[in-house]
Amino acid sequence: MTPPEPMSSVDRAWLMMDDPTNPMVINGFWIFKEMLAYEDVLAVLEARLLIHERFRQRVVQRRGPFRTRAYWETDPQFSPRAHVGRVLLPPPGDTKTLNDTMARLLTIPLDLNRPLWAFTLIQGYQGGSVFFGRIHHCIGDGAALVRVLLSLADLSAEGEWRAPAAGAGLPKEIDALRPPARPRRALPQESGRRGGKPAALLSLAGKFAATLAKLALMRTDDKTAFKGDVGVGKAVAWSEGISLDDVKFVKNRMGATVNDVLVAAMAGALRQYVEARGGDPEGKEIRAMVPVDIRGPEDTKLTNRFALVYLPLPIGIAGPVDRLYETKRHMDAIKRSPEALVTYRVIAGLGIVSDKIARRVRAYYADKVSVVLTNVPGPLQRLYFAGKALDTIVFWVPQSGSIGVGISIFSYGGQVNVGLITDRGLAPDPDTIIAAFEAEFNSLLSLARARG
């Protein structure tokens, strides 16, 4: 048994953000049109997931007079079968039944005395299987976990390649299928090591101070249907696949980015929902908390290496094109700002202060936003798992504190799927938001074609 490994301050920060109403757990699922065999799934996990020691380790915390320290330690009672369940989907086995089943499963707390992950093989969805997974955020961020989970997949049903060594990341054949990595934002100490000019460093310091002040003075988000007390119950929905080529067509015609297009369509869907609930969205903005990957292309360590930025969603603008350009304006401003690097330092600081202080800071910033929104690019080619073709990939991002809506965008095999998780008391019908999102995107697509 390996000795306990200290948990990084950033990873511990995400552990401390756990709340009974909003656990810091990333939920996702893979859909297969064929039935998966439980023993085959277990064999793949043992061969490819459990080579990463983190999935055999539990969290232990040791309280001292001034602070609590957290460690990773191998679970002496570890058993893969204790983390992989199986259920038969009740009749009629349709999408609503599936969503209700997963919404129930994702409210079950992970056992803090065991490694913080769980999978469930759900049988009987439209004659096939659904592989539903839950992983605590303290294990890793979206970019790191996508690499690990895709390492379970193959390029063919035969699965000819061997399992990679621990920490090796994806096999080169599958890694090559992913979109090019986004440019990384340099951390402040890296800029210093490069020997930047004093004037440039002072300018950077000034921008950091201004950004920190802006975050500290940020007002509470506008009151809409998405803001209020949150509870334990959740509701989930997800979109049918949207053609990535169609999204790219819109962004090229409109002079925007893929992110701009998808986020603008979602802002339009949220506007529709506010109106349907009797609210007046005119002139309003709601903020989304958006994770930003700051790891380098060679950084494959299973940990959290991302920051957060605050993106205004212009739900107060009725016109789809005007809303798209306002979204692009906000996105461009964030790209030029050091906001992500500032929030990374804040998150790291939360991991070393007392739990009480960390929870107060978390509550303060959660009050400033209504939505968590993330976009993770996946592989361009269709993959196989346990010998079966992987048809659809969807995930749901966790929310923090009082945030009641999580929006997750994932591209796979030329399609884009949006996963939506909401607090059942605030927005009990997320499927209507998904339908509105699809309608908003189709409006942008029609307008882009008219421009052609």
N, C-alpha and C positions, 0 to 999 in steps of 0.2 A: 504494500500500500504506500502510495506517494505521500510525502508530508503535506500538511495544509498549505495552500497557496493564497497569499493576500489578495483580496479583491481590489481592483482599481477604484479610485474615488468616483469616477464617472459611472462605472457599473453599479457601485453601491448606491449612487444617487437614484438610479432607476429602480433599485430594490426598495428604497425608502419611499418612492412615489406610490407604492401600492396603497389602494384604498378599497374597502369592501364594496363600494359602488362602482369603482373603476380600477380593477386590477391591471397592473402593467404587464399584460400578457398579449402577445401577438397571436392572432387566430387566423387560420387559413385552411383551404381545402383544395384537393385535386379531384376532378371528376373523370371517371372511366366509363365507357359504354359497355365494357365487359366486366364480369365479376372477378374481383381479386381474391386470392386465397390467403387466409390469415397467416398460415405458416410461411408462405412465400414472402409476405410483407415483413414478418418478423426476421426472416433470414437476411433480407436486404438491410434492414436497420442494424442488425448485429454486425454485418460485414462492413457497412459503409458509414453509418452514423456513430456507432459506439467506438470507432477508432479515435474520435475526438473525446478526450478525457473529460471535457466539461459536461458531457451528457451522462457521465457516471458519477458526477460530483454533486453534493448537496451544499447548501450555504450554512455556515455556522457563524454566530456572532458572539463576540466576547466584549462584555461591557466593562469599561474602565472608569476611573473617577472623572475623567474629562471628556471622553469620547468612546464610541462603540466601534470596534474594528470587526470587519467581516472577512471571512476566509472561504475558499473552496476546499472541500475535503471529500475524498472518495467515500461514497456511501457503502458501509460494510455489508448492508443487507440488499444491495442493488440486484434487481431482477428485471430484465426487459419486459417480461409479460405483465409486470405490475404497472407499466407505463403505456401499454398498448391494449386498448379495449376493443370490443366489437358489439355492434347493435344491429338489429333488423329494423329497417324503417317501417313504421306503421302504414297501413293502407291509407290513401291510395298511392303512396310513394311518389308524390308529385313535388314540385318545387316548394310549395308552401309547407308541406310536411317536413321536407328536408330543412328548410330555414328554421322552422319551429324547433326541430330536434337540435340543430346546432346552437340556436339561441339558448336552449336549456343547458347544453353541455358547457358552453363558454362562461356560464355564471358559477360553475363549480370551482371553488378555490383550489389552486395547486397546493399540494402538501409540502410545507416548508421543511419537513424532516426528510424529504427525498429530493432527488434531482428535479429541477423545476421545468418539466416538460411532460406532455401526454399526447398520445395519438389515439384516434378511434376509427376503426374500419366500419363504415356505415354501408350495409348491404341493402339492395333493393330499390335504389333510386333509378327509375325508368329502365329497369332491367340490368343495371350495372352497379358500380360501387363508387363511394365517395371516401377519400382518405382525408380525415379531418385532423388537423394538428394544432397544438397549443404550446408555445414556448415563451418563457418569461423574458422580458426585455433585458434583464440584467445579464443574461447569457450573451447577447449580442444584438446589434442593430440590424435593420432590414438588409443592408448590403451584405453583411457578414453571413446572415442566416440564409439568404438566397443562395449564396455560394455553397453552403453546406447542404442545403436541401436539394439543389440541382445535382450535387455529387451522388445522390441516390439514383439518378436517372441514367438512361442509356440512349444511344443513337438508334438502336434497333431492338426488336423484341428479343433477340438472342443475348444481348448484354455481354459482348465479348471482352470488354476491357476489365482489368482487375481493379480492385478497390485501391484508392490512393493512400499514401502514407498520411498519418495524422498531421493536420496543419498544412497539407500540400495544396488545398484548394481544389478547383475543378480540374478534371483531365483536360488536356489541351484541346481535344476534339470538341468537347462541349463548351469550354471557355471561349473558343473561337466563334461560337454561335451567338454570344451575347453582343449587344450593341457596344460601340466604342465607349470607353470610360469617360466620364465628364472630367474636365480639368479640376484639379484639387485646389482648394483655397489654402494658402500657406498659413500656418499658425504663427503667432507673433514671435515666439522665440526662434522660429526658423528664419524669419526675416533678419533678426538680430545676428544670427550666426553667419549670415551672408555678408555681414559688414556693411549694411546700408549706410548711406550718408546721414549725418546728424540731422540735417533739415528734413529729410524724408522720414526719419524715425520720429521727429517731433510732430510732423504732420500726421503720421499714423496714430500717434498717441492722442493728438487732439481729436481725431475722428472717433477713436475708441471712447474717449471721455464724452463726446457729444452723443454717441450712440447709447452709452450706458445711461446718460441722463434722459434720453428719449424713452428708453424702456422703463425707467423708473417712474416717469411722469405720464405714461400711457394711460388714457382714460378707460373706464369700464366700457365694454362693448355695448353697442346699441341693443335695446331690448326687443327681441323677436320671439317667435315660437321655439327657437332653439336655445333660449336662455332661461334657466330656472333650476330648481332643485332636482338633482338626479338621484335615482334609486338603483337597486340591484338589477332589476329586470331590463333586458335588452331586446331589441328587434333588429333583424338583419335582412338585407336584400343584396342583389347583385345583378349587373346588367348582362344581357346577351353580348356576344363579342361584336365590337365595332371594328371595321376594317382599318388597320393601321395605314394602308395606302390612302384611304379616304381622309383620314386625319392629316396626313402629310399633304394631300391635295389642298385642303383648306388652309393650312399654314403657309403653303407656298403662294396661293392666290392672295392671301390677306397680309403677307409680309410679317408673319408671326412665328411662334415656335409651336411644337406639338403640345408642350405644357400650357402655353397661352390658350390654345384652342380648347383643350379639355377642361381647364379650370374655368374659363369663361362660360362654357356650356353648363358646368355644375353651378356656377353663380346664378345663371338663369333659372336652373331647376329650383334652387333654394328660394329665389324670388317668387316663383310660382307657388311654392309651398306656403310661404308667408302670406301671400294673397288669399290662397284657399282657406287658410285658418283665420281669415278675417283681419289680418294685419295690413298695415300700409308700408310697403318697402320704399316708397319714393324718397330719394335723397339719402338713403341709409347705406351704410357699409357694415359688414360684419367681418371680424378678423379670423383668419385661419392660422393655426400654428403649423409650420411646415418644416419637417426635418431636412437638413442639408448634409450630404455626405462630405466629409473632409479628409477621408483616408486617401493615401497615395495608391497608384495602380498595383504596386507590389505588396501592399499591406493587406494580408489575408487573415490576420489574427482574429480569432473569435472573441470579439469584445465590442464595445460601443465607441465609435469614432465618428459621431455626427453632432451637429449643432441644430439650433432651432431659429427660425426667422418668423416674423409676424407679417402675414400677407393680407391686405385689405381685399375683400371680395365685393365688387360693386353691384350689390343686389338692387340698388336704387336706380339703375339705368335700365330702361325698358328695351331699347334697341339692341339686337344681338351683336351687330357690328361695332356699335359704340361701346358696348360692354366688353367686347374682345379687346379693343384698343386701350381701354382703361385698365383692363387686367394686364395687358402687355406693359403698360407704363409702370404699374406697380412692380411687376416682376423684374423689369429692367433696373428700377431703382434699388431693389434689394440686391441684385447681382453686383452693383457698384458699391454697396455698403459693407462695412466690417461687422455687421450685426451678427452674422453666424459665428464669427470667432469670439465675439463678446459673450454670447449665450453659452458657447462651449465652456468658457472659463467659469461662468456662473454655475453651470451644471456640475463641473468638477468640484467647485467649492461646496456645493450642497452635500457631496459625498464625504466631507470631512467635518461638517458641523453637527450639532446635536439633531436628533430626529425632530424635536419640537420646532427648532428654527427652520429646518428644511421644509417641514409641512406648511409653515406660515408663508414662506417664500413661494412654494408651489401654489398655494391657494391664491396668493396675490396675483400671480401671472396668469393662472387659469381663468380668473375672473375677467381678464382683458380679451378673451377670445371665445368664440362659439363653436369652432370646428377644429379638428386636427385633420390635415390633408397631406397625403404622401403619394409619390409617384415613383415606382421602381421598375426599371426596364428589365425584361426577362429575355430568354433565348428566342431567336428568330425562327428556329426550326422545331418541329414537333418531336417530342421525346417519348420514351417508354419507361415504365416503372414496374418492376416485378413481372416483366414479360408482357405487359398490357400497354396499349397506346394511351397517353395522357391527353385528354381532350380539352380540359379547361383548368385554369389556375386562378384562384381568387383569394384575397386575404383581407383581413380587417385590422386596421391600426388601433392600438389602445388609446384611450383618452385619459387625461389627467385631471384629478380634482373634480371641479364642477362642470367640465366640458361634456356635452351630451351628444356630440356627433363626430364620427370618424369616417373619413372618405379615403379610400385606397385605390390607386390606379396601377394596374399591372398589365404589361404587354407580353404576349406569348404567341409564337407561331403566326405572326402577322395579324393578330387580333388584340384589341384592348378591352379589358374587363374592368369594371368599377365595382368595388365592394363598399357597402354602406352599412354602418352599425350606428344605431341611435338608442338613446334612452327611451324606454317604453312609455314613460310618463310624459315626455316632451314631444316625441314624434313617433307614435306607435305604428305608423304605416310607411316605412322607408321605401316600399315598393313604388309608391306614388312619386317619390323624388327621383327614383331611377327612371321611371317612365318619362318624367319631365326632362331629365338629362338627355335621354335618347332623342326626344322631340327637339330640344334645343340644339343638339349637335346636327340633326337633320336640317334644321333651319339654316345653320351656318353653311352646311354642305350645299344646299340649294342656292344660297346667295353667292357662294364661291363659284359654282358652276355658271351662274348668270354672268359673273364677271369674266368668265373665260371666253 
